[in-house]
Amino acid sequence: MRVDYTLLTKTIDALIDGETDPIAKMATIACEVYHSDDRFDWTGFYRVVAPELLKIGPYQGGHGCLVIPFSKGVCGAAARENCVQLVDDVNAFPGHIACSSSTLSEIVLPVRDSAKNVIAVFDIDSNQPAAFTTDDADQLQKILDRAFSN
């Protein structure tokens, strides 16, 4: 099953309409995205909780890393550089943090508030190599921007 981004966007928009709590939005988005595509083994947010520090937030799937500094891993790179990280082979990514040995590829997107500050990152892992495309990145970033930047 491949994600239908039009349907996913409409569903998330309807579910979070009027919601102001970012944690509630994160929980809903993590759940909906997780169940939208067989490629998505783990979906979750890492929230900025201190300068240069991410802590796990709402997620779906197995356990995740609890704390990630901006200086480490794919999630840290997305937060530090404020841009999408599309990784076809996590083992080839310098400083990759292996929270799960089954993860082969990953996409991490910045989550920005209305002032364009990074407040979190949205991490999706797959047990398939090169599972993510630039279209995934574009569509998922649009969902996050609609949910958190407005």
C-alpha positions in Angstrom: 0.0 0.0 0.0 1.4 3.4 -1.0 0.3 6.6 0.7 -2.4 8.7 -1.0 -1.2 12.2 0.0 -4.4 13.9 -1.0 -6.4 11.7 1.3 -3.8 11.8 4.0 -3.7 15.6 4.0 -7.6 15.9 4.1 -7.7 13.4 6.9 -5.1 15.1 9.0 -6.6 18.6 8.3 -10.0 17.3 9.5 -8.6 15.6 12.6 -6.6 18.6 13.8 -8.9 21.4 12.7 -9.1 23.9 15.6 -6.5 22.1 17.7 -3.8 24.4 19.2 -1.8 21.9 21.3 1.3 20.9 19.3 1.6 17.5 21.1 -1.9 16.5 20.2 -1.2 17.4 16.6 2.0 15.4 16.6 0.3 12.4 18.1 -2.4 12.5 15.4 0.0 13.0 12.5 2.4 10.3 13.7 -0.5 7.8 13.8 -2.1 8.8 10.5 1.2 8.7 8.6 2.3 5.4 10.2 -0.9 3.7 9.0 -0.8 5.3 5.5 2.0 3.3 3.9 3.6 -0.1 4.3 7.1 1.5 3.9 6.7 3.4 7.1 8.0 1.2 10.0 8.3 4.0 12.6 7.0 7.5 12.6 7.6 10.0 15.3 8.5 13.4 16.5 11.6 14.6 18.3 10.9 17.9 20.0 13.3 20.7 20.7 13.4 20.8 24.5 16.6 22.8 25.1 19.2 24.5 22.9 20.6 22.0 20.4 18.7 19.1 22.1 15.8 16.9 20.8 13.7 14.6 23.0 11.3 11.9 21.8 7.7 13.0 21.4 4.6 11.2 20.1 5.4 8.2 17.9 4.1 5.0 16.4 6.1 1.8 16.1 8.8 0.2 18.3 10.9 2.2 20.8 12.9 5.2 19.7 15.9 7.0 21.0 15.0 9.2 24.0 17.4 12.1 23.5 19.3 13.2 20.4 21.7 16.2 20.3 21.6 18.4 17.2 25.2 17.3 16.5 24.3 13.6 16.0 22.4 11.5 13.5 19.9 12.2 10.8 17.4 13.8 13.2 20.1 16.1 14.6 21.1 17.1 11.0 17.5 18.0 10.1 17.2 20.2 13.2 20.7 21.8 12.8 20.4 22.5 9.1 16.6 23.2 9.2 16.1 21.1 6.1 14.8 17.7 5.0 17.2 14.7 5.3 16.5 12.0 2.8 18.7 9.0 3.5 18.7 6.0 1.2 21.1 4.0 3.3 21.4 4.9 7.0 24.6 2.9 7.4 26.3 5.2 4.9 25.2 8.3 6.9 28.0 9.7 9.0 27.1 9.6 12.7 23.8 7.7 12.2 22.2 6.7 15.5 20.8 3.2 15.2 17.7 3.3 17.4 16.5 0.1 15.6 18.7 -2.4 13.8 15.9 -3.0 11.2 16.0 0.6 9.8 17.6 0.8 6.4 16.4 4.2 5.1 15.0 7.3 6.7 13.5 10.7 6.0 13.5 13.4 8.6 11.7 16.7 8.1 11.9 20.0 10.1 8.8 21.1 12.0 8.6 24.9 12.1 6.4 27.3 14.0 4.9 30.4 12.5 8.1 32.3 13.0 10.0 29.6 11.0 11.8 28.3 14.1 12.5 24.6 14.3 10.3 23.2 17.1 10.7 19.5 16.3 11.6 17.1 13.6 9.4 14.4 12.1 11.2 11.1 11.6 10.1 8.2 9.4 12.1 5.0 9.3 11.8 2.1 6.8 13.1 -1.4 6.8 13.4 -1.0 3.0 16.5 0.5 1.3 15.9 3.8 -0.5 12.3 3.8 0.5 11.6 7.5 0.3 11.4 9.9 -2.6 11.6 13.7 -3.1 7.8 13.6 -3.6 7.4 12.0 -0.1 9.6 14.9 1.2 7.6 17.6 -0.5 4.2 16.2 0.4 5.1 15.5 4.1 6.7 18.9 4.5 3.4 20.5 3.2 1.4 18.6 5.8 3.8 19.7 8.6 3.8 23.3 7.4 0.0 23.4 7.3 -0.2 21.9 10.8 2.4 23.9 12.6 3.3 27.0 10.7 -0.1 28.6 10.5 
